[in-house]
Amino acid sequence: MSSDPDAAKEARRLDALDAYRVLDTEPEPVFDDLVGLAASLADAPMAVLSFIDERRQWFKAAHGLSISETPRDIAFCAHTIRQVGATVIADAQMDVRFAENPLVRGEPRLRFYAGVPLAVDGDVLVGTLAVMDVVPRQAHAALMTSLEGLARLAVDLLDARLEWLRAEDRIDREQRRGALIESQERALKAAHAELNFHLENTPLAMVELDQHTRIRRWSRQAQELFGYFPDEVMGRRLDEVGLVHPEDMPSVALMVEKLVSGADIRNTITNRNISRSGEVLVCQWYNSGRRDERGQLISLQSFASDITARVRAEAQLIENRQLLEIAGRTAQLGGWRVDLETGRIKWSDEVAAIHDEPPGTTPDVDGGIAYYAPEYRDRIRALFSACVEHGEPYDEELEIITARGRRVWVRTIGEPVRDAGGQVVAIQGAFQDISRRKASEEELRQSEERYRHAAEASQAALWDYDMDSDELTFSEAFRDMLGYDEVAQMPQSMTAYMELMHPDDRNRVRRRAQELVSGITGDRASAEFRLLTASGEYRWFQSNSKLIRDANDRPWRRLGSTIDIHDRRIAEDQVRQSQRLEAIGQLTGGVAHDFNNLLTVILGNAELLTNQLRGAPEQGRLAEMIGAAAHRGAELTHRLLAFARRQPLQPRPTDVTELITGMQGLLGRSLPETIAMSIHHGKVLWPADIDPSQLESALLNLALNARDAMPEGGELTITTGTERVAAGAREPRLELSPGDYVVVKVADSGTGIAPEHRDRLFAPFFTTKKQGKGTGLGLAMVYGFIKQSSGHITVDTELGRGTAFKLYLPRAQRPVPKAAATPRAKATGGAERILIVEDDPLVREHVTRLLVELGYQTESAADGVEALAKLDAPGSFDLVFSDVVMPGGMSGFDLAARARATHPELPVLLTSGYADTALTANGRAAGVAKILQKPYSRADLARRIRGLLN
């Protein structure tokens, strides 16, 4: 006799099982109904009442299974009888005890199991009541409680059956039969009571049909599920009630026929049902036929479970799986899993295809790593090891070499799978062919590099504006243009970007953007504007943009490029200024000739009157006023011509300090007492190469403008200094060439200049003064003088804080000459004979009178032809005094040349109301050294003629 406790326990269990004499017996309806009820309660397709002997598992009753026994070594229930309490296996494929079980790997492919042992005599486990499913699931507490109750009922039935068998041994057949009937009735009553309890509390709907297939029982759950009250369905057939969907009626009728004929003891069916409200429900029916001992049909019992939501979910799951398969094929994305116990890799079909391997390929870990390109193998091995050992997930982009030798970029993702104890038991992840994306990225990188090189070559900056989010991004070139150290310092939105724009430009640029969005300018637009740079200076830029629309033709993005056009704008402004000066010069030059003719007459006659009225002070004073006015008119004409560059400047080395000191009295008298003036000279000033009279005029003009800007008083400061611009360091903002400059700064504390006026400050005829208070030529004349002198002028002003002008005057290369005190020669006349050539009758008469008063003999001509005729006539002239511009096609230069040709010793003095460098050049060509500029005084005329005659 063995001393092994387990062996003794097993022997006791087998003895108890033999005593029940249940193995290999015929099916009994009570046990069949019991397992059917268990399947219904669990909503499971399979349920068994099994008994285990020393070599096999035998099913006394089975629901949903076509087999009657299995070997003990593969029986799930064999594990249940080894322990006290229920056994639940949520997923057999994930349980190491059953993963390779034939019932799992083959039919019926079990995944879920819940079994309760059948305990007799207290602790002897002879079998189990179990439910099973082909999908993984959990067993809820209510289910296990119901299974335990049914297991106790099964034991009661076994005990009643055993009691009947024992009674059969003691009494005769009738007694045994009576006892059996009584015992069965008691058991049946108990079973019916138990069944009724479960029927009332089960979530399943119960429908019972009589032998004529008419409804004889309709549970409360059936009423709740289908909406029909019992009195609406009792005694009627299923087709009469309309409970079954018409399309499913043939299959339901076949199921009923099999149960009625006895072809099936029990079966299941899934079909569509129609509720009282017309709703279509999908139900799973568990059906069985009850028969008496003679085999006659008593009734058909069916339990219905509403699986509409599950069917829809499964359909959605199938659809999603199909979509995932399509997406996987389209995206070349698949999954993989490594079982760390076996070391084998399971690939999805798509992963195998990426490796150019057939479906079902299952390499080991080393084999999988071997597919990676040699330079990436150490990396993937380290990632995989870290995932296994430390549970670290990874997501990496690497290259593999496929079975066909193709190099393929892949994205591999891995993550750990842990068991209930937290141990890593597998690694799973995703695998995607990203070769196209990598190729696109490389193509994009090359394209962007080419575009960047092109942008750098064109000195253009790129930008991208998202109109939905207001997000604005720039290239680094834009950062460099604006002088920022980091791109992050740039504005990140169009709103912030517009704040950098000059206020005068914002509305115009916004209008251009609106025209682009509305389609007025097509899908492209261009604008020029000023932006505030990091140095605080506004610079001019030109931006070209393209509008991008979405599929609905809605504007959503703008792309563009921007270039710095500041130097170009300055050059264009200079050209426009020169054009304006040229226009004014043409106008002034045309007027100056006639005006100077008139001034010549006025000034000459004023001098004559002044001399004649020496004894009449009052009248003499009037004559002097006429002369002064004529001088002022001549000076104004001179300045206009100089401003328009029609009259050459007379630059010479000038001591700027001495010039300003000499002007101090004049400046002081020009300012009211409410304005304080201070002058500060640099320690050492170079001489400036400048026309001193024009500089005096410019300084006086600036001082008067400062006076007008300080109506309530203030301070005027004049400062001098020097500045050197090194070679190669040209300053575009100052437009200065390399060299040395004398700088004169004239600053006031006045009202300042409004931003909108700054760009037009030096424009001719522009003024902000009231009508009659200014001509708009003052600053323009200053600007023209400075530019004609190869210098530059800048203005620094702020509204309410004053204005400062800086004049940059070129340094003279020669020292300032010492002034020689030469006495002014007295105007003297003579008796020589002079030919006067003048087309203007008033001027001709006036000059004749002046020369006659000086003692000269005169004869006059109205044009050059008449003058030549008189020169060729008998008699000789000692000098020809001729206007330059005359009618008839012959100028004073032509006359001088032809006169000198026939009379080489004859001196010629030319005069003109025009002032131009060309006049001087033409005069030299004609043999005339100097031209007497109109208007001239009697003394000037006398000295010039006497000088030539002498």
Long-range contacts (C-beta under 8 A, 24 or more apart in sequence): 10-54, 12-124, 13-81, 13-124, 13-125, 13-126, 14-53, 14-54, 16-120, 16-121, 16-124, 16-126, 17-51, 17-52, 17-53, 17-126, 17-127, 19-162, 20-120, 20-126, 20-158, 20-161, 20-162, 21-162, 21-165, 22-51, 22-60, 22-158, 22-161, 23-51, 23-53, 23-58, 24-58, 25-60, 27-60, 27-61, 27-265, 28-60, 28-61, 29-290, 29-291, 30-157, 30-187, 30-188, 30-191, 31-60, 31-61, 31-154, 31-157, 32-61, 32-63, 32-265, 32-266, 32-288, 33-191, 33-195, 33-288, 33-290, 33-301, 34-61, 34-129, 34-150, 34-153, 34-154, 34-157, 34-191, 35-61, 35-62, 35-63, 35-129, 36-63, 36-266, 36-286, 36-288, 36-301, 36-303, 37-150, 37-195, 37-198, 37-202, 37-303, 38-63, 38-129, 38-131, 38-146, 38-147, 38-150, 39-63, 39-64, 39-131, 39-286, 40-202, 40-204, 40-286, 40-303, 40-305, 41-131, 41-143, 41-146, 41-147, 41-150, 41-198, 41-202, 41-204, 42-114, 42-131, 42-133, 42-139, 42-143, 42-146, 42-147, 43-204, 43-284, 43-305, 44-112, 44-131, 44-132, 44-133, 45-132, 45-133, 45-134, 45-268, 46-108, 46-110, 46-131, 46-132, 46-133, 47-129, 47-130, 47-131, 47-132, 48-77, 48-128, 48-129, 48-130, 48-132, 49-118, 49-127, 49-128, 49-129, 49-154, 50-75, 50-77, 50-127, 50-128, 50-130, 51-118, 51-126, 51-127, 52-77, 52-78, 52-81, 52-126, 52-127, 52-128, 60-127, 63-266, 63-286, 64-132, 64-268, 65-108, 70-103, 74-101, 74-102, 74-103, 76-101, 76-103, 76-110, 76-113, 76-115, 76-130, 76-132, 77-115, 77-127, 77-128, 77-130, 80-115, 80-116, 80-117, 80-125, 80-128, 80-130, 81-117, 81-125, 81-126, 81-127, 81-128, 83-117, 84-117, 84-123, 85-117, 86-114, 86-115, 86-116, 86-117, 86-139, 86-144, 86-147, 86-148, 87-113, 87-114, 87-115, 88-113, 88-114, 88-115, 88-139, 88-144, 89-113, 89-114, 90-136, 90-137, 90-138, 90-139, 91-136, 93-136, 94-136, 108-132, 108-134, 109-134, 110-134, 111-135, 111-136, 111-137, 112-136, 112-137, 112-139, 114-139, 114-143, 114-144, 114-147, 116-144, 116-147, 116-148, 116-150, 116-151, 117-151, 118-151, 118-154, 118-155, 118-158, 119-155, 120-155, 120-158, 120-159, 126-158, 129-154, 146-198, 146-202, 149-194, 149-198, 150-194, 150-198, 153-190, 153-191, 153-194, 156-187, 156-190, 156-191, 157-187, 157-191, 160-184, 160-186, 160-187, 161-187, 202-303, 203-305, 204-286, 204-303, 204-304, 204-305, 205-283, 205-303, 205-304, 205-305, 205-306, 206-301, 206-302, 206-303, 206-304, 207-301, 207-302, 207-304, 208-299, 208-300, 208-301, 208-302, 209-238, 209-256, 209-299, 209-300, 209-302, 210-299, 211-260, 211-296, 211-297, 211-298, 211-299, 213-237, 213-238, 213-256, 213-260, 213-300, 215-241, 216-299, 217-299, 222-304, 225-275, 225-281, 225-283, 225-304, 225-306, 226-273, 226-275, 226-276, 226-281, 227-275, 227-276, 227-277, 228-276, 232-276, 242-274, 243-273, 243-274, 244-271, 244-272, 244-273, 244-274, 245-271, 245-272, 245-273, 245-274, 245-280, 247-272, 248-272, 255-285, 255-287, 256-287, 256-300, 259-287, 259-288, 259-289, 259-300, 260-289, 260-297, 260-300, 262-289, 262-291, 262-295, 262-297, 264-289, 265-289, 270-307, 270-311, 273-304, 281-306, 281-308, 282-306, 282-307, 282-308, 282-311, 283-307, 283-308, 331-432, 332-432, 332-433, 332-434, 333-430, 333-431, 333-432, 333-433, 334-430, 334-431, 334-432, 335-428, 335-429, 335-430, 335-431, 336-428, 336-429, 336-430, 336-431, 337-417, 337-426, 337-427, 337-428, 337-429, 338-365, 338-368, 338-426, 338-427, 338-428, 339-425, 339-426, 340-388, 340-424, 340-425, 340-426, 340-427, 341-425, 347-431, 350-431, 351-431, 354-400, 354-402, 354-408, 354-410, 354-431, 354-432, 354-433, 355-400, 355-402, 355-403, 356-402, 356-403, 356-404, 356-406, 357-402, 357-403, 371-400, 371-401, 371-402, 372-398, 372-399, 372-400, 372-401, 373-398, 373-399, 373-400, 373-401, 373-407, 375-399, 376-400, 380-412, 383-414, 384-414, 384-427, 387-414, 387-415, 387-416, 387-424, 387-427, 388-416, 388-424, 388-427, 389-424, 391-416, 391-418, 391-424, 392-416, 397-434, 397-438, 408-433, 408-435, 409-433, 409-434, 409-435, 409-437, 409-438, 410-434, 455-561, 458-561, 458-563, 459-563, 459-564, 460-561, 460-562, 460-563, 461-561, 461-562, 461-563, 462-559, 462-560, 462-561, 462-562, 463-559, 463-560, 463-561, 463-562, 464-557, 464-558, 464-559, 465-494, 465-557, 465-558, 465-559, 465-560, 466-556, 466-557, 467-555, 467-556, 467-557, 467-558, 468-556, 470-494, 470-495, 472-496, 472-497, 478-562, 481-533, 481-539, 481-541, 481-562, 481-564, 482-531, 482-533, 482-534, 483-533, 483-534, 483-535, 484-534, 485-534, 489-534, 500-531, 500-532, 501-529, 501-530, 501-531, 501-532, 502-529, 502-530, 502-531, 502-532, 502-538, 502-755, 503-755, 504-530, 504-755, 504-756, 505-529, 505-530, 516-545, 516-547, 516-558, 517-547, 517-555, 523-547, 523-549, 528-565, 528-569, 537-733, 539-564, 539-566, 540-564, 540-565, 540-566, 540-568, 540-569, 541-565, 541-566, 566-732, 567-732, 570-732, 570-735, 574-735, 577-762, 577-763, 577-783, 577-787, 580-763, 580-764, 581-643, 581-644, 581-645, 581-764, 581-784, 582-644, 584-640, 584-643, 584-644, 584-764, 585-641, 585-644, 585-645, 585-646, 586-644, 588-637, 588-640, 588-641, 588-643, 588-644, 588-646, 589-641, 589-644, 589-646, 589-914, 589-915, 589-916, 592-637, 592-640, 592-641, 592-646, 592-913, 592-914, 592-915, 593-885, 593-912, 593-913, 593-914, 593-934, 594-913, 595-633, 595-637, 595-913, 596-634, 596-637, 596-912, 596-913, 596-933, 596-934, 596-935, 597-840, 597-842, 597-843, 597-913, 597-934, 598-842, 599-630, 599-633, 599-634, 599-637, 599-934, 599-935, 600-843, 600-846, 600-913, 600-934, 600-935, 600-936, 601-842, 601-843, 601-846, 602-626, 602-629, 602-630, 602-633, 602-935, 603-627, 603-630, 603-631, 603-634, 603-935, 603-936, 603-937, 604-846, 604-847, 604-850, 604-935, 604-937, 604-938, 605-846, 606-630, 607-937, 607-938, 607-939, 608-849, 608-850, 608-853, 608-938, 630-935, 633-935, 634-935, 638-915, 639-694, 639-697, 639-781, 640-777, 640-781, 641-915, 642-691, 642-694, 642-781, 642-784, 642-785, 642-788, 643-777, 643-780, 643-781, 643-784, 643-785, 644-784, 645-784, 645-788, 646-914, 646-915, 646-916, 647-915, 647-916, 648-915, 648-916, 648-917, 648-920, 649-691, 649-694, 649-785, 649-788, 649-789, 650-691, 650-693, 651-689, 651-690, 651-691, 651-789, 652-689, 652-690, 652-691, 652-692, 652-812, 652-817, 653-687, 653-688, 653-689, 653-812, 653-814, 653-815, 653-816, 653-817, 654-687, 654-688, 654-689, 654-690, 654-692, 654-695, 654-812, 654-816, 655-685, 655-687, 655-816, 656-685, 656-687, 656-688, 656-690, 656-695, 656-720, 656-742, 656-744, 656-809, 657-681, 657-685, 657-720, 659-692, 659-695, 659-696, 660-699, 660-718, 660-720, 660-744, 663-696, 663-699, 663-700, 666-700, 667-699, 667-700, 667-703, 670-700, 670-703, 670-704, 670-707, 671-703, 671-707, 671-716, 672-707, 672-713, 674-710, 674-712, 674-713, 674-714, 675-706, 675-707, 675-710, 675-713, 675-714, 675-715, 675-716, 676-714, 676-715, 676-716, 677-715, 677-716, 677-717, 677-718, 678-715, 678-716, 678-717, 678-718, 679-717, 679-718, 679-719, 680-717, 680-718, 680-719, 680-720, 681-719, 681-720, 682-719, 682-720, 682-721, 682-722, 684-722, 685-720, 685-721, 685-722, 685-742, 686-722, 686-740, 686-742, 686-811, 686-812, 687-742, 687-811, 687-812, 687-814, 687-815, 687-816, 688-742, 688-809, 688-810, 688-811, 688-812, 689-789, 689-790, 689-809, 689-810, 689-811, 689-812, 689-813, 690-789, 690-791, 690-809, 690-810, 690-812, 691-785, 691-789, 694-785, 694-789, 695-785, 695-809, 697-781, 697-785, 698-781, 698-782, 698-785, 698-786, 698-807, 699-744, 699-746, 701-778, 701-779, 701-781, 701-782, 702-746, 702-782, 702-805, 703-746, 704-778, 705-778, 705-779, 706-746, 706-748, 706-750, 706-803, 708-769, 708-773, 708-774, 709-748, 709-750, 709-751, 709-752, 709-802, 709-803, 710-748, 710-749, 710-750, 710-751, 714-748, 714-749, 714-750, 714-802, 715-748, 715-749, 716-746, 716-747, 716-748, 717-745, 717-746, 717-747, 717-748, 718-744, 718-745, 718-746, 718-747, 719-744, 719-745, 719-747, 720-744, 720-745, 721-745, 722-811, 723-808, 734-792, 734-794, 734-808, 735-792, 736-792, 736-808, 737-790, 739-810, 739-811, 740-810, 740-811, 741-791, 741-808, 741-809, 741-810, 741-811, 742-808, 742-809, 742-810, 742-811, 743-806, 743-807, 743-808, 743-809, 744-806, 744-807, 744-809, 745-804, 745-805, 745-806, 745-807, 746-804, 746-805, 746-807, 747-802, 747-803, 747-804, 747-805, 748-802, 748-803, 748-804, 749-801, 749-802, 750-802, 750-803, 751-799, 751-800, 751-802, 752-797, 752-798, 752-799, 752-800, 752-801, 752-802, 752-803, 753-795, 753-797, 753-799, 753-803, 754-799, 755-799, 758-795, 758-797, 761-795, 762-793, 825-943, 827-854, 827-938, 827-939, 827-942, 827-943, 827-946, 828-854, 828-942, 828-946, 829-853, 829-854, 829-855, 829-856, 829-942, 829-946, 830-854, 830-855, 830-856, 830-946, 830-949, 831-855, 831-856, 831-857, 832-856, 832-857, 832-878, 832-879, 832-949, 833-857, 833-858, 833-859, 833-875, 833-876, 833-877, 833-878, 834-858, 834-859, 834-877, 834-878, 834-879, 834-880, 834-881, 834-945, 835-859, 835-860, 835-861, 835-867, 835-870, 835-871, 835-877, 835-879, 835-880, 835-881, 835-882, 836-860, 836-861, 836-881, 836-882, 837-861, 837-862, 837-863, 837-864, 837-866, 837-867, 837-880, 837-881, 837-882, 837-883, 837-886, 837-892, 837-895, 838-862, 838-882, 838-883, 838-886, 839-863, 839-883, 839-886, 839-887, 840-883, 843-883, 847-881, 847-941, 850-938, 850-941, 850-942, 851-881, 851-941, 851-945, 854-938, 854-942, 854-945, 856-945, 863-887, 863-888, 863-890, 864-888, 864-890, 864-891, 864-892, 864-894, 864-895, 865-890, 867-895, 867-899, 868-895, 868-898, 868-899, 871-899, 871-902, 871-903, 871-906, 872-902, 877-906, 878-906, 878-907, 878-949, 879-906, 879-907, 879-908, 879-909, 879-945, 879-948, 879-949, 880-906, 880-907, 880-908, 880-909, 881-909, 881-911, 881-945, 882-908, 882-909, 882-910, 882-911, 883-910, 883-911, 883-912, 884-910, 884-911, 884-912, 884-914, 884-919, 884-931, 885-912, 885-913, 885-914, 893-922, 893-923, 893-925, 893-926, 893-928, 894-926, 896-923, 896-926, 896-927, 896-928, 897-925, 897-926, 897-927, 900-926, 900-927, 907-948, 907-949, 909-944, 909-945, 909-948, 911-936
